C-alpha cells in the first residue's frame, strides 16, 4: 500500500522533504557586508569624535561625579539594608508622642536614623501608617529621612569643603520643610486623598535576616545606582551642551536661579547621597540656588512622585508633591539667605 501524505501526518511521521526550509533573506549579501563594515566604521568615527574637547569634558565630569558619589551611595544603601533587616519597626512607633502635632517634629528629627535613599523612605512611611503612626508624622519622616541623615550631610561636607554653612543650611532647610509639610497635612490633609497600601518592611518571622539584608541592599543599590549614573550623565550634558549665555540668564537673577535649579532637581531624580556633588559642580549659580537644588531633590523628583502615586494614590502624590516644592523653595531661600 502506498503511503500518502495524509497517512504520514496521521501517524506523526514527517519526512525531511516535507519540512519547511529556512530561506536566507533576499538581500543577505548586503546584510553580511553591513554587519562587517558598519560596526568598524562606527568605532572609528566614535573614536575620532571622542577626542573632541567637548566630549572629553563630558567624560571627565560624568566620571568625576559618579566616582565621588558612589562610596556614599554604597554606604547609604548598606546601612538602609541593615536597618531594614535588623531594626524592628516598633522602635519608630515607640519614640513618637501620641499627640500628632508633637509627633511631627519628632518624626522629622528621627529621619536621621534612616541613612538611605529617598526610595526606601516611601515603603517605610507606608508601613508606619499601617501600624498606627499618624500620617502627618509618617510624611515628615518620609521627607526628612533621605535629606538629613549622616551620610547625606557628610557627602555635602565633602562636596563643599571649607563651607560648613552649606551643611547647616541644608540640615535646617530640609528639616523645616519636613516639619512644615507634616503640620500642613495635619491641618489640611483629607482622608480621601490618601490610599494607604501597607508595604511591610523589616524582619519577617521565620526569614533569614542576612537574606533580607542582602535583598534590600541589592535592590536599593541597583535602583539608586542607575539613577546616579543617569544623573551624572545629565549633569555632564548640562555642563557641556547648555550655552553659557543661557546659564548666565538664570544665574544672573537669584530668583530665576533658584527656580531653575529646583526644577532641575525634580527632573534629574538624583539620589540624595549624590546630589551634593552635582550641586557643587554647578559653580555658575549662587549658593542659595544650589541649596534649593539639594533641598528639593530628596523630597520631590520624578521617581518619588511615581512611588508615592503607586503607594498612596495619585490624588495624594499630586497635591503633596506640589506643596512640598513650594515649601522647600521657601525654606531654602529664607534659611540660605540668612546663612549663605
C-alpha angles and dihedrals in degrees: 000000000000116000111233127200091251090055092051091051091050093054092043096247120135122177121221090248091066095047114106113253122226106236119206118245116276094243097037095136090058092046091050092051091046092051090053099043108032099061092048092048091048091051092051094047094046090048092054093042090049090064091065113113093236092054092046090051091049091051092048095050094044094049094044094052092046096047093046095049100039098079091053092047089050093049093045096051091045092053091044091052091048092052091047092053105033108027115075115229091229086076089071094049094048096055095051120091117240094238108083094215090059094037092061098067091039090053090047092054090043088064086085090075095062106068096181139105124283091258090069094052095063097063091040091054091047091051092049090054090049090054096053105272113142110259091232091058092044091052092049088053090046092056099039101043098072094037108048105029118124095253092056094045092048091050089050091052091052093045090051104037115192092014108100090159089071091055092049092046091052092049095049097041093048093046092047091051093050094048095045092049090050091052092045090054090047090054104035106016119116128208092227090062091059124074104181112207106182112222107186117221131177130051119345117212110259094014129117113258091207091054090048090050092048094048094046092047093046093049096046095043096047093042096047094036091061091053090047092057092045090048092050090050091048092048091049091049090048092052094047106033105037109088117246090237091062091050091048090053092058098031093051093060112058096208093046090049092052093048093044096052092043090056090045091054090055092050099043094051093200120177114259092240090062107034095086090065091051091049091049090054092058092080095158093069127079119258094252091057092050089049090053088052091056095044097047098041100065091045105041128023137128096270092046092051089053092047093048092047091052093046105036103016137266094270090058096043095052096048097038095047094048092049092045092055091053094047093044093052091047093048093047092047095048098041094037091049090056100041102030 
